[in-house]
């Protein structure tokens, strides 16, 4: 099965966003251990999750044990994963209708 160009670009963008979100969780966890360092805001973490990086944030939460005690991360990020999946599906449908 050969992927068409549009689907390929969607998947590459999705992988890139989740990888970047995962790295941002790592950086914030690293900065949290340093006294006086400027942290990445929780708003930025949620923003990254909203723009298709929710899975990367979620995986980073548990790999780095970061933000796992915050109820709004434990509930909000899985909800954003659902939102991400729905958005990807809509983009895919939109691309299919463009043929």
N, C-alpha and C positions, 0 to 999 in steps of 0.2 A: 504494500500500500504506500503510495507516494502522497506526501502532504502537499496541499496546494500552498502557494506563496503566502496568502493571507493568514491561514492557520499557522504556518511556520512562524511568521512574524509575531502573532499573538502569543505563541508558546515561548518564543525567545524573550519577549518583553516580560511575560509572566515570570519566567525563571530569573531574569535579571532583577526584577523588582523584589522578589523574595530573597535572593542572595544579598542584595543591598540591605534589606530590612534585617536579615539575620546578622550581617556585619554590624549594623547600627546597634543591635542589642548587645553584641559583644563589646563594642566600644563603650556603651553606657555602663555595662557591668564593670569593665576595667576602670572607668573613671569613678565609679562609685566607691572603689577601694582606695582611691587617692584623695587625701585630705585637701580641700580647697579647689579641686579641679572643677571646671565648668561642665555640667552634665547636659545630656540631651533631654529636652523636656518630654513629659509624658504626652503632651499634645502632638509633638513631632512623631512619636512612636505610633500614636493612633492615626495620624495623617498617613504615615507610611503603610499602615495596615489598610486604610481606606483605599489607597491607590494601588491595590492589588498586591500588597506585601504582607497580608495578614498571616499567611501560612509561615512565612519566614520569621515574623515576630513571634508567633505561637511556638514554633520549634525552638527559637532562641530563648524563649522564656524558660523552657525546661532543660535545654542543654546547658545553659549558663546559670540556672536557678536564679533568675532575675525577674522581679515583678510578679512572682507566683503567689504572694500573699495579698496582693491587691485585688479585691473582689471585682473591681471594674475591668481589670485585665482578664481575669478568669472567665467573666461573662461576656465582656465586650469583644474580645478578639475572636472567640468562636463564632459570634454573631457576624462579625466582619468577614470571616471566612465564608460563611453562607452568602453574604452580600457579594463577595468577590466572585464566587462560583456563578451566581445569578448574572452578574455583569459580564463575565466572560461568555456565558451562554448567549446573552443578548447580542454581544458584539459578533459572535460566531453566526447567529441567525441573521444579523444585519449584513454580514459579509456574504452569506448564502443568497440573500435576496438581491444582492448587487450583481449577480451573475447574469 
